[in-house]
Amino acid sequence: MILLTCFFVGLFFSFIGSIPPGTINITTMQYAMSNKKAAAISFAAAAALTEYLYAGIAVKFQMYLTENTSFSSNFQLVSGTVLIILGILNLVKQKFPDPKPELGEKRNAFKKGVLISLANPLAIPFWLAMTVYLQGMNWIDLSGYNYLIYVAGISTGTFLLLAVVTQFGARFAFVQSNKFIVYRVPGIIFLALGIYTFYK
């Protein structure tokens, strides 16, 4: 039961966190709209594997930090602050990114997915703060090898969001043009989580 909880909590927050438009999901959408769905899936798989790497680094670092009790007592406040900042940034954000990458075929799409994802190291501080929050709320238990299941859930959530983008293509482009859905909803969620951290 604990393993399933770790997996699905990681999946849920990864899916929500991947909604705001960025280079990765917009590139996936462009593949789909160019009728290159196989390349889009290959790109998504590469992005999800890279997310596994970054999230794994963040979780391991967080576990190391929490072993230091003098630091961990304040780290919950740090994570709450980060979540509030993420929420505010999403609420005030106005401009959509407009990357125009050259789209290759399936063989090149995987390589492109790895390279673009590696150029997005913000995943590390995001998952560092999010993991501290989730542990502080007792929603996950990362003892033993549970952290591998949690990170697998994160990677799966990223892939599922990109698979949805691939499946819906142009229809998802309409969703991505809606600032309330792609920025405000995640912003409200992050802001609420951050405020709740301080409340607790």
CORCORWO-V567877 format. One record per residue. RES is the residue in three letters. OMEGA is omega in whole degrees, -180 to 180 (none if undefined). Layout:
# CORCORWO-V567877
res=RES omega=OMEGA
res=RES omega=OMEGA
This chain:
# CORCORWO-V567877
res=MET omega=179
res=ILE omega=180
res=LEU omega=180
res=LEU omega=179
res=THR omega=178
res=CYS omega=-178
res=PHE omega=-174
res=PHE omega=174
res=VAL omega=177
res=GLY omega=180
res=LEU omega=-176
res=PHE omega=-177
res=PHE omega=175
res=SER omega=179
res=PHE omega=180
res=ILE omega=-178
res=GLY omega=-179
res=SER omega=-177
res=ILE omega=-180
res=PRO omega=-174
res=PRO omega=176
res=GLY omega=-176
res=THR omega=-174
res=ILE omega=-177
res=ASN omega=177
res=ILE omega=177
res=THR omega=177
res=THR omega=180
res=MET omega=180
res=GLN omega=174
res=TYR omega=-178
res=ALA omega=-179
res=MET omega=176
res=SER omega=-179
res=ASN omega=176
res=LYS omega=-174
res=LYS omega=178
res=ALA omega=178
res=ALA omega=179
res=ALA omega=179
res=ILE omega=177
res=SER omega=178
res=PHE omega=-180
res=ALA omega=179
res=ALA omega=179
res=ALA omega=179
res=ALA omega=-180
res=ALA omega=178
res=LEU omega=178
res=THR omega=176
res=GLU omega=177
res=TYR omega=180
res=LEU omega=-178
res=TYR omega=180
res=ALA omega=178
res=GLY omega=177
res=ILE omega=-179
res=ALA omega=-178
res=VAL omega=178
res=LYS omega=179
res=PHE omega=179
res=GLN omega=179
res=MET omega=178
res=TYR omega=-178
res=LEU omega=-177
res=THR omega=174
res=GLU omega=177
res=ASN omega=-173
res=THR omega=-180
res=SER omega=179
res=PHE omega=-174
res=SER omega=-180
res=SER omega=179
res=ASN omega=-174
res=PHE omega=176
res=GLN omega=178
res=LEU omega=178
res=VAL omega=-179
res=SER omega=177
res=GLY omega=178
res=THR omega=179
res=VAL omega=180
res=LEU omega=178
res=ILE omega=178
res=ILE omega=177
res=LEU omega=179
res=GLY omega=-179
res=ILE omega=179
res=LEU omega=178
res=ASN omega=-178
res=LEU omega=-177
res=VAL omega=-176
res=LYS omega=-177
res=GLN omega=-171
res=LYS omega=176
res=PHE omega=174
res=PRO omega=-177
res=ASP omega=178
res=PRO omega=179
res=LYS omega=-178
res=PRO omega=173
res=GLU omega=-175
res=LEU omega=177
res=GLY omega=178
res=GLU omega=-172
res=LYS omega=-176
res=ARG omega=-180
res=ASN omega=-176
res=ALA omega=180
res=PHE omega=179
res=LYS omega=179
res=LYS omega=179
res=GLY omega=178
res=VAL omega=-176
res=LEU omega=-179
res=ILE omega=180
res=SER omega=178
res=LEU omega=179
res=ALA omega=-179
res=ASN omega=-176
res=PRO omega=178
res=LEU omega=177
res=ALA omega=-177
res=ILE omega=178
res=PRO omega=178
res=PHE omega=-177
res=TRP omega=174
res=LEU omega=-180
res=ALA omega=-178
res=MET omega=-179
res=THR omega=177
res=VAL omega=179
res=TYR omega=-176
res=LEU omega=176
res=GLN omega=180
res=GLY omega=178
res=MET omega=-179
res=ASN omega=178
res=TRP omega=178
res=ILE omega=175
res=ASP omega=-174
res=LEU omega=179
res=SER omega=180
res=GLY omega=-180
res=TYR omega=179
res=ASN omega=-178
res=TYR omega=177
res=LEU omega=178
res=ILE omega=178
res=TYR omega=180
res=VAL omega=176
res=ALA omega=176
res=GLY omega=178
res=ILE omega=180
res=SER omega=179
res=THR omega=178
res=GLY omega=177
res=THR omega=-179
res=PHE omega=-179
res=LEU omega=178
res=LEU omega=180
res=LEU omega=176
res=ALA omega=176
res=VAL omega=178
res=VAL omega=-180
res=THR omega=-176
res=GLN omega=-173
res=PHE omega=173
res=GLY omega=-176
res=ALA omega=179
res=ARG omega=177
res=PHE omega=177
res=ALA omega=177
res=PHE omega=178
res=VAL omega=-178
res=GLN omega=179
res=SER omega=-180
res=ASN omega=-176
res=LYS omega=-178
res=PHE omega=-177
res=ILE omega=-171
res=VAL omega=180
res=TYR omega=-171
res=ARG omega=-179
res=VAL omega=175
res=PRO omega=179
res=GLY omega=179
res=ILE omega=180
res=ILE omega=-180
res=PHE omega=-180
res=LEU omega=180
res=ALA omega=179
res=LEU omega=180
res=GLY omega=179
res=ILE omega=180
res=TYR omega=177
res=THR omega=180
res=PHE omega=178
res=TYR omega=-179
res=LYS omega=none
